[in-house]
């Protein structure tokens, strides 16, 4: 059984009589906490990155992102489930993450999952599918890579695992980089009818707005953001940094729009690797994206 580690939030206090920063109001999750509230779940794993022959360093992502979130302004209820501690038995770790996601969803709350390598997404999927066993699902992925490899489970195989076993999931991925995907992966994307857009198309067409409109037609949608989709200058701490990825402004705007999707069940940000970061840029950006998402979703609801 995978261990669950709890995180203690600390940070700046401007007025001891007013709770107005996240570290002052966040509480440990339990099954009777407020319905509808966001719940952080960490997945401290980089086994998938190692199997994918990437650069390890994501194990502490859930810790450092929380540290960066702690002093951000927030006043409404928010909870923390803790972090699943992954090990070399990746499959069992992903099952444990799925169980945690399903527990939170069963309480009508919103899981915000902090990776870890992008293998986080498969555990995320397991929890969503357990919660909605007969529903038509869609997953939207902001990513430079398809992650459709057909090999031992890793941070590069998750969508092949899902699509090859589940006929009721449609896959949308935005930000694909031609330099990061072989011809075989493009052909596999065509085989699975993947709805994909190259980075240039995302920037120069209305494809994101069109995608969000399509997603409204599903029973449930879950979302994942791989930080290697963001340009290296603002997100250097990933396994495979991108030179031509999303700018910080672009990805903030896209996440803010995503937050308003009514049938969205859950959201993860993965591939935050503090060991590879520069001045905590990647962790800080991930924290800012979570914060923006929470603010927008709270306003929308």
C-alpha positions as YAML, in Angstrom:
chain: A
units: angstrom
residues:
- id: 1
  name: UNK
  ca: [0.00, 0.00, 0.00]
- id: 2
  name: UNK
  ca: [1.31, 3.43, -0.95]
- id: 3
  name: UNK
  ca: [1.94, 5.85, 1.88]
- id: 4
  name: UNK
  ca: [0.03, 9.16, 2.00]
- id: 5
  name: UNK
  ca: [2.09, 12.13, 3.14]
- id: 6
  name: UNK
  ca: [0.44, 15.27, 4.51]
- id: 7
  name: UNK
  ca: [1.76, 18.73, 3.81]
- id: 8
  name: UNK
  ca: [1.94, 21.58, 6.30]
- id: 9
  name: UNK
  ca: [1.26, 25.00, 4.77]
- id: 10
  name: UNK
  ca: [3.06, 28.06, 6.08]
- id: 11
  name: UNK
  ca: [3.45, 31.56, 4.70]
- id: 12
  name: UNK
  ca: [3.15, 35.29, 5.08]
- id: 13
  name: UNK
  ca: [0.54, 36.76, 7.46]
- id: 14
  name: UNK
  ca: [-0.39, 40.41, 6.96]
- id: 15
  name: UNK
  ca: [-3.16, 40.62, 9.55]
- id: 16
  name: UNK
  ca: [-3.46, 37.88, 12.21]
- id: 17
  name: UNK
  ca: [-7.15, 38.71, 12.63]
- id: 18
  name: UNK
  ca: [-8.04, 38.04, 8.97]
- id: 19
  name: UNK
  ca: [-7.56, 34.79, 7.07]
- id: 20
  name: UNK
  ca: [-6.90, 35.88, 3.52]
- id: 21
  name: UNK
  ca: [-4.07, 33.69, 2.26]
- id: 22
  name: UNK
  ca: [-4.32, 30.06, 1.24]
- id: 23
  name: UNK
  ca: [-2.12, 28.74, 4.06]
- id: 24
  name: UNK
  ca: [-4.46, 30.34, 6.58]
- id: 25
  name: UNK
  ca: [-7.65, 28.71, 5.32]
- id: 26
  name: UNK
  ca: [-6.63, 25.35, 3.84]
- id: 27
  name: UNK
  ca: [-7.62, 22.30, 5.89]
- id: 28
  name: UNK
  ca: [-6.86, 18.58, 5.76]
- id: 29
  name: UNK
  ca: [-9.43, 16.72, 3.69]
- id: 30
  name: UNK
  ca: [-11.91, 14.27, 5.15]
- id: 31
  name: UNK
  ca: [-15.11, 12.77, 3.76]
- id: 32
  name: UNK
  ca: [-17.37, 15.34, 5.41]
- id: 33
  name: UNK
  ca: [-15.68, 18.45, 4.04]
- id: 34
  name: UNK
  ca: [-17.58, 20.99, 1.97]
- id: 35
  name: UNK
  ca: [-19.13, 19.77, -1.26]
- id: 36
  name: UNK
  ca: [-17.94, 21.70, -4.29]
- id: 37
  name: UNK
  ca: [-14.65, 22.78, -2.74]
- id: 38
  name: UNK
  ca: [-11.29, 22.30, -4.48]
- id: 39
  name: UNK
  ca: [-9.11, 19.54, -3.01]
- id: 40
  name: UNK
  ca: [-5.37, 19.25, -3.69]
- id: 41
  name: UNK
  ca: [-3.96, 15.76, -4.21]
- id: 42
  name: UNK
  ca: [-0.24, 15.26, -4.72]
- id: 43
  name: UNK
  ca: [1.40, 12.44, -6.68]
- id: 44
  name: UNK
  ca: [5.08, 12.21, -5.77]
- id: 45
  name: UNK
  ca: [6.29, 10.00, -8.59]
- id: 46
  name: UNK
  ca: [8.93, 10.13, -11.28]
- id: 47
  name: UNK
  ca: [9.11, 6.40, -12.03]
- id: 48
  name: UNK
  ca: [7.24, 7.00, -15.28]
- id: 49
  name: UNK
  ca: [9.80, 9.61, -16.35]
- id: 50
  name: UNK
  ca: [12.64, 7.20, -15.63]
- id: 51
  name: UNK
  ca: [10.95, 4.44, -17.63]
- id: 52
  name: UNK
  ca: [10.46, 6.91, -20.49]
- id: 53
  name: UNK
  ca: [14.20, 7.67, -20.48]
- id: 54
  name: UNK
  ca: [13.51, 11.26, -19.46]
- id: 55
  name: UNK
  ca: [15.28, 13.46, -16.94]
- id: 56
  name: UNK
  ca: [14.10, 12.66, -13.40]
- id: 57
  name: UNK
  ca: [13.46, 15.46, -10.93]
- id: 58
  name: UNK
  ca: [9.67, 15.62, -10.54]
- id: 59
  name: UNK
  ca: [9.36, 13.74, -7.25]
- id: 60
  name: UNK
  ca: [9.28, 16.94, -5.18]
- id: 61
  name: UNK
  ca: [6.94, 18.79, -7.53]
- id: 62
  name: UNK
  ca: [3.88, 18.43, -5.24]
- id: 63
  name: UNK
  ca: [5.89, 19.78, -2.30]
- id: 64
  name: UNK
  ca: [7.35, 22.87, -3.94]
- id: 65
  name: UNK
  ca: [4.17, 23.81, -5.83]
- id: 66
  name: UNK
  ca: [2.31, 23.78, -2.50]
- id: 67
  name: UNK
  ca: [5.01, 25.98, -0.99]
- id: 68
  name: UNK
  ca: [4.48, 28.49, -3.79]
- id: 69
  name: UNK
  ca: [0.70, 28.34, -3.38]
- id: 70
  name: UNK
  ca: [0.76, 28.87, 0.37]
- id: 71
  name: UNK
  ca: [0.93, 32.67, 0.50]
- id: 72
  name: UNK
  ca: [-1.34, 33.36, -2.45]
- id: 73
  name: UNK
  ca: [-4.56, 35.21, -1.60]
- id: 74
  name: UNK
  ca: [-7.58, 32.95, -1.19]
- id: 75
  name: UNK
  ca: [-10.50, 33.13, 1.24]
- id: 76
  name: UNK
  ca: [-13.01, 30.37, 0.45]
- id: 77
  name: UNK
  ca: [-12.82, 26.74, 1.65]
- id: 78
  name: UNK
  ca: [-10.07, 24.60, 0.14]
- id: 79
  name: UNK
  ca: [-8.71, 21.26, 1.31]
- id: 80
  name: UNK
  ca: [-5.64, 19.06, 0.97]
- id: 81
  name: UNK
  ca: [-5.88, 15.28, 0.67]
- id: 82
  name: UNK
  ca: [-2.13, 14.70, 0.96]
- id: 83
  name: UNK
  ca: [0.31, 13.14, -1.48]
- id: 84
  name: UNK
  ca: [0.56, 9.56, -2.68]
- id: 85
  name: UNK
  ca: [4.21, 8.53, -2.40]
- id: 86
  name: UNK
  ca: [5.10, 6.64, -5.56]
- id: 87
  name: UNK
  ca: [7.86, 4.10, -5.95]
- id: 88
  name: UNK
  ca: [9.17, 1.65, -8.58]
- id: 89
  name: UNK
  ca: [5.79, -0.09, -8.62]
- id: 90
  name: UNK
  ca: [4.24, 2.58, -10.81]
- id: 91
  name: UNK
  ca: [1.06, 0.66, -11.55]
- id: 92
  name: UNK
  ca: [0.17, 0.28, -7.86]
- id: 93
  name: UNK
  ca: [0.93, 3.96, -7.24]
- id: 94
  name: UNK
  ca: [-1.38, 4.99, -10.08]
- id: 95
  name: UNK
  ca: [-4.12, 2.76, -8.68]
- id: 96
  name: UNK
  ca: [-3.71, 4.48, -5.30]
- id: 97
  name: UNK
  ca: [-4.00, 7.89, -6.96]
- id: 98
  name: UNK
  ca: [-7.14, 6.75, -8.77]
- id: 99
  name: UNK
  ca: [-8.69, 5.69, -5.47]
- id: 100
  name: UNK
  ca: [-7.94, 9.11, -3.95]
- id: 101
  name: UNK
  ca: [-9.41, 10.97, -6.93]
- id: 102
  name: UNK
  ca: [-12.55, 8.81, -6.80]
- id: 103
  name: UNK
  ca: [-12.96, 9.50, -3.06]
- id: 104
  name: UNK
  ca: [-12.87, 13.22, -3.63]
- id: 105
  name: UNK
  ca: [-15.22, 13.07, -6.62]
- id: 106
  name: UNK
  ca: [-17.66, 10.92, -4.63]
- id: 107
  name: UNK
  ca: [-17.89, 13.83, -2.18]
- id: 108
  name: UNK
  ca: [-18.87, 16.19, -5.03]
- id: 109
  name: UNK
  ca: [-15.59, 18.05, -4.73]
- id: 110
  name: UNK
  ca: [-13.07, 19.11, -7.36]
- id: 111
  name: UNK
  ca: [-9.67, 17.33, -7.42]
- id: 112
  name: UNK
  ca: [-6.66, 19.50, -8.25]
- id: 113
  name: UNK
  ca: [-3.83, 17.03, -8.76]
- id: 114
  name: UNK
  ca: [-0.18, 18.02, -8.52]
- id: 115
  name: UNK
  ca: [2.42, 15.82, -10.24]
- id: 116
  name: UNK
  ca: [4.93, 14.27, -10.38]
- id: 117
  name: UNK
  ca: [5.72, 13.03, -13.82]
- id: 118
  name: UNK
  ca: [2.98, 12.96, -16.41]
- id: 119
  name: UNK
  ca: [2.28, 9.35, -15.46]
- id: 120
  name: UNK
  ca: [0.07, 11.20, -12.95]
- id: 121
  name: UNK
  ca: [-2.56, 11.39, -15.68]
- id: 122
  name: UNK
  ca: [-3.22, 7.65, -15.82]
- id: 123
  name: UNK
  ca: [-4.04, 7.53, -12.09]
- id: 124
  name: UNK
  ca: [-6.19, 10.63, -12.61]
- id: 125
  name: UNK
  ca: [-8.07, 8.79, -15.36]
- id: 126
  name: UNK
  ca: [-8.62, 5.72, -13.17]
- id: 127
  name: UNK
  ca: [-10.35, 7.85, -10.55]
- id: 128
  name: UNK
  ca: [-12.58, 9.61, -13.08]
- id: 129
  name: UNK
  ca: [-13.57, 6.37, -14.79]
- id: 130
  name: UNK
  ca: [-14.34, 4.72, -11.43]
- id: 131
  name: UNK
  ca: [-16.64, 7.64, -10.63]
- id: 132
  name: UNK
  ca: [-18.34, 7.68, -14.04]
- id: 133
  name: UNK
  ca: [-18.26, 4.01, -15.12]
- id: 134
  name: UNK
  ca: [-20.73, 4.27, -18.00]
- id: 135
  name: UNK
  ca: [-20.31, 7.87, -19.11]
- id: 136
  name: UNK
  ca: [-18.86, 9.25, -22.34]
- id: 137
  name: UNK
  ca: [-15.67, 11.01, -21.29]
- id: 138
  name: UNK
  ca: [-13.23, 13.40, -22.89]
- id: 139
  name: UNK
  ca: [-9.74, 14.29, -21.76]
- id: 140
  name: UNK
  ca: [-8.04, 17.53, -22.79]
- id: 141
  name: UNK
  ca: [-4.27, 17.66, -22.62]
- id: 142
  name: UNK
  ca: [-2.05, 20.74, -22.99]
- id: 143
  name: UNK
  ca: [1.12, 19.09, -24.15]
- id: 144
  name: UNK
  ca: [4.02, 19.14, -26.60]
- id: 145
  name: UNK
  ca: [3.77, 15.34, -26.93]
- id: 146
  name: UNK
  ca: [1.06, 12.81, -27.76]
- id: 147
  name: UNK
  ca: [2.16, 10.36, -25.02]
- id: 148
  name: UNK
  ca: [0.88, 7.48, -27.17]
- id: 149
  name: UNK
  ca: [3.84, 5.12, -26.90]
- id: 150
  name: UNK
  ca: [2.92, 1.44, -26.92]
- id: 151
  name: UNK
  ca: [5.35, -0.03, -24.41]
- id: 152
  name: UNK
  ca: [5.80, -0.58, -20.69]
- id: 153
  name: UNK
  ca: [3.69, 2.01, -18.79]
- id: 154
  name: UNK
  ca: [5.57, 5.27, -18.33]
- id: 155
  name: UNK
  ca: [5.12, 9.02, -18.62]
- id: 156
  name: UNK
  ca: [4.87, 8.55, -22.39]
- id: 157
  name: UNK
  ca: [2.21, 5.83, -22.64]
- id: 158
  name: UNK
  ca: [-0.84, 7.04, -20.73]
- id: 159
  name: UNK
  ca: [-3.09, 7.91, -23.63]
- id: 160
  name: UNK
  ca: [-2.31, 4.70, -25.47]
- id: 161
  name: UNK
  ca: [-3.22, 2.81, -22.30]
- id: 162
  name: UNK
  ca: [-6.53, 4.68, -22.04]
- id: 163
  name: UNK
  ca: [-7.58, 4.61, -25.69]
- id: 164
  name: UNK
  ca: [-6.65, 0.98, -26.26]
- id: 165
  name: UNK
  ca: [-8.89, -0.21, -23.42]
- id: 166
  name: UNK
  ca: [-11.69, 2.36, -23.19]
- id: 167
  name: UNK
  ca: [-13.86, 3.06, -26.24]
- id: 168
  name: UNK
  ca: [-15.80, 5.78, -24.41]
- id: 169
  name: UNK
  ca: [-12.97, 8.29, -24.06]
- id: 170
  name: UNK
  ca: [-12.11, 10.92, -26.66]
- id: 171
  name: UNK
  ca: [-8.68, 12.53, -26.54]
- id: 172
  name: UNK
  ca: [-7.98, 16.21, -27.31]
- id: 173
  name: UNK
  ca: [-4.39, 17.51, -27.18]
- id: 174
  name: UNK
  ca: [-3.31, 21.08, -27.90]
- id: 175
  name: UNK
  ca: [0.24, 22.34, -28.38]
- id: 176
  name: UNK
  ca: [1.83, 19.39, -30.20]
- id: 177
  name: UNK
  ca: [5.39, 20.10, -31.35]
- id: 178
  name: UNK
  ca: [6.50, 18.45, -34.63]
- id: 179
  name: UNK
  ca: [10.05, 18.28, -33.26]
- id: 180
  name: UNK
  ca: [8.92, 16.15, -30.31]
- id: 181
  name: UNK
  ca: [6.83, 13.48, -32.04]
- id: 182
  name: UNK
  ca: [7.85, 10.90, -34.63]
- id: 183
  name: UNK
  ca: [5.91, 9.98, -37.75]
- id: 184
  name: UNK
  ca: [4.85, 6.76, -36.01]
- id: 185
  name: UNK
  ca: [3.26, 8.77, -33.19]
- id: 186
  name: UNK
  ca: [1.36, 10.97, -35.66]
- id: 187
  name: UNK
  ca: [0.09, 7.81, -37.38]
- id: 188
  name: UNK
  ca: [-0.95, 6.36, -34.02]
- id: 189
  name: UNK
  ca: [-2.82, 9.58, -33.25]
- id: 190
  name: UNK
  ca: [-4.68, 9.20, -36.54]
- id: 191
  name: UNK
  ca: [-5.45, 5.55, -35.75]
- id: 192
  name: UNK
  ca: [-7.04, 6.52, -32.42]
- id: 193
  name: UNK
  ca: [-8.87, 9.53, -33.96]
- id: 194
  name: UNK
  ca: [-7.07, 11.90, -31.64]
- id: 195
  name: UNK
  ca: [-8.23, 15.50, -31.87]
- id: 196
  name: UNK
  ca: [-4.89, 17.29, -31.95]
- id: 197
  name: UNK
  ca: [-3.58, 20.74, -32.80]
- id: 198
  name: UNK
  ca: [-0.01, 21.79, -33.45]
- id: 199
  name: UNK
  ca: [1.27, 24.77, -31.50]
- id: 200
  name: UNK
  ca: [1.08, 27.05, -34.52]
- id: 201
  name: UNK
  ca: [-2.57, 26.13, -35.06]
- id: 202
  name: UNK
  ca: [-3.41, 26.90, -31.44]
- id: 203
  name: UNK
  ca: [-1.82, 30.33, -31.82]
- id: 204
  name: UNK
  ca: [-3.19, 31.24, -35.23]
- id: 205
  name: UNK
  ca: [-6.71, 29.77, -35.38]
- id: 206
  name: UNK
  ca: [-9.82, 29.51, -33.21]
- id: 207
  name: UNK
  ca: [-9.21, 25.85, -32.47]
- id: 208
  name: UNK
  ca: [-9.16, 26.24, -28.69]
- id: 209
  name: UNK
  ca: [-12.55, 27.95, -28.63]
- id: 210
  name: UNK
  ca: [-13.87, 25.28, -30.99]
- id: 211
  name: UNK
  ca: [-12.46, 22.54, -28.76]
- id: 212
  name: UNK
  ca: [-14.08, 23.97, -25.63]
- id: 213
  name: UNK
  ca: [-17.40, 24.08, -27.48]
- id: 214
  name: UNK
  ca: [-17.05, 20.39, -28.46]
- id: 215
  name: UNK
  ca: [-16.17, 19.42, -24.89]
- id: 216
  name: UNK
  ca: [-19.50, 20.77, -23.66]
- id: 217
  name: UNK
  ca: [-21.18, 17.80, -25.34]
- id: 218
  name: UNK
  ca: [-19.58, 15.11, -23.13]
- id: 219
  name: UNK
  ca: [-20.94, 13.64, -19.93]
- id: 220
  name: UNK
  ca: [-17.70, 14.54, -18.15]
- id: 221
  name: UNK
  ca: [-14.31, 16.03, -19.02]
- id: 222
  name: UNK
  ca: [-11.01, 15.79, -17.18]
- id: 223
  name: UNK
  ca: [-7.97, 17.93, -17.94]
- id: 224
  name: UNK
  ca: [-4.21, 17.68, -17.71]
- id: 225
  name: UNK
  ca: [-1.44, 20.20, -18.30]
- id: 226
  name: UNK
  ca: [2.10, 19.01, -18.94]
- id: 227
  name: UNK
  ca: [4.52, 21.78, -18.07]
- id: 228
  name: UNK
  ca: [6.73, 20.80, -21.00]
- id: 229
  name: UNK
  ca: [4.08, 22.46, -23.19]
- id: 230
  name: UNK
  ca: [5.24, 25.84, -21.82]
- id: 231
  name: UNK
  ca: [8.30, 27.58, -23.23]
- id: 232
  name: UNK
  ca: [11.59, 26.84, -21.53]
- id: 233
  name: UNK
  ca: [12.28, 30.43, -20.49]
- id: 234
  name: UNK
  ca: [9.38, 30.36, -18.00]
- id: 235
  name: UNK
  ca: [9.26, 26.59, -17.35]
- id: 236
  name: UNK
  ca: [12.80, 25.19, -17.44]
- id: 237
  name: UNK
  ca: [12.12, 22.62, -14.71]
- id: 238
  name: UNK
  ca: [10.65, 19.81, -16.79]
- id: 239
  name: UNK
  ca: [11.92, 16.54, -18.20]
- id: 240
  name: UNK
  ca: [11.83, 17.84, -21.79]
- id: 241
  name: UNK
  ca: [11.70, 21.67, -21.96]
- id: 242
  name: UNK
  ca: [10.14, 23.30, -25.02]
- id: 243
  name: UNK
  ca: [11.73, 26.25, -26.81]
- id: 244
  name: UNK
  ca: [8.52, 27.18, -28.65]
- id: 245
  name: UNK
  ca: [5.90, 26.33, -26.06]
- id: 246
  name: UNK
  ca: [3.07, 28.39, -24.62]
- id: 247
  name: UNK
  ca: [4.00, 31.72, -23.12]
- id: 248
  name: UNK
  ca: [3.01, 32.33, -19.52]
- id: 249
  name: UNK
  ca: [0.27, 34.69, -20.69]
- id: 250
  name: UNK
  ca: [-1.09, 32.20, -23.23]
- id: 251
  name: UNK
  ca: [-1.32, 29.30, -20.80]
- id: 252
  name: UNK
  ca: [-2.86, 31.45, -18.06]
- id: 253
  name: UNK
  ca: [-5.56, 32.58, -20.48]
- id: 254
  name: UNK
  ca: [-6.25, 29.01, -21.64]
- id: 255
  name: UNK
  ca: [-6.48, 27.69, -18.07]
- id: 256
  name: UNK
  ca: [-8.85, 30.52, -17.13]
- id: 257
  name: UNK
  ca: [-11.13, 29.55, -20.01]
- id: 258
  name: UNK
  ca: [-10.92, 25.87, -19.07]
- id: 259
  name: UNK
  ca: [-12.06, 26.68, -15.53]
- id: 260
  name: UNK
  ca: [-15.43, 27.82, -16.89]
- id: 261
  name: UNK
  ca: [-16.25, 24.46, -18.48]
- id: 262
  name: UNK
  ca: [-19.30, 23.25, -16.56]
- id: 263
  name: UNK
  ca: [-18.78, 19.51, -17.07]
- id: 264
  name: UNK
  ca: [-15.11, 19.58, -16.05]
- id: 265
  name: UNK
  ca: [-14.55, 17.12, -13.20]
- id: 266
  name: UNK
  ca: [-10.87, 17.53, -12.30]
- id: 267
  name: UNK
  ca: [-7.55, 19.05, -13.38]
- id: 268
  name: UNK
  ca: [-3.91, 18.05, -12.97]
- id: 269
  name: UNK
  ca: [-0.65, 19.88, -13.63]
- id: 270
  name: UNK
  ca: [2.28, 17.52, -14.13]
- id: 271
  name: UNK
  ca: [5.97, 17.45, -15.04]
- id: 272
  name: UNK
  ca: [7.02, 20.02, -12.46]
- id: 273
  name: UNK
  ca: [10.62, 19.08, -11.66]
- id: 274
  name: UNK
  ca: [12.16, 21.27, -8.93]
- id: 275
  name: UNK
  ca: [15.48, 19.43, -9.23]
- id: 276
  name: UNK
  ca: [15.79, 20.76, -12.81]
- id: 277
  name: UNK
  ca: [14.31, 24.20, -12.20]
- id: 278
  name: UNK
  ca: [15.86, 27.67, -12.26]
- id: 279
  name: UNK
  ca: [14.85, 29.99, -9.42]
- id: 280
  name: UNK
  ca: [11.68, 27.88, -8.93]
- id: 281
  name: UNK
  ca: [10.21, 29.34, -12.13]
- id: 282
  name: UNK
  ca: [8.31, 26.19, -13.09]
- id: 283
  name: UNK
  ca: [6.91, 25.54, -9.62]
- id: 284
  name: UNK
  ca: [5.88, 29.19, -9.29]
- id: 285
  name: UNK
  ca: [4.15, 29.12, -12.67]
- id: 286
  name: UNK
  ca: [2.31, 25.90, -11.83]
- id: 287
  name: UNK
  ca: [1.14, 27.43, -8.54]
- id: 288
  name: UNK
  ca: [0.00, 30.56, -10.35]
- id: 289
  name: UNK
  ca: [-1.95, 28.45, -12.86]
- id: 290
  name: UNK
  ca: [-3.71, 26.53, -10.09]
- id: 291
  name: UNK
  ca: [-4.52, 29.82, -8.34]
- id: 292
  name: UNK
  ca: [-5.88, 31.37, -11.53]
- id: 293
  name: UNK
  ca: [-7.95, 28.26, -12.20]
- id: 294
  name: UNK
  ca: [-9.46, 28.33, -8.69]
- id: 295
  name: UNK
  ca: [-10.30, 32.04, -8.87]
- id: 296
  name: UNK
  ca: [-11.94, 31.72, -12.27]
- id: 297
  name: UNK
  ca: [-13.91, 28.62, -11.33]
- id: 298
  name: UNK
  ca: [-15.09, 30.19, -8.08]
- id: 299
  name: UNK
  ca: [-16.22, 33.32, -9.96]
- id: 300
  name: UNK
  ca: [-17.91, 31.24, -12.66]
- id: 301
  name: UNK
  ca: [-19.84, 29.10, -10.19]
...
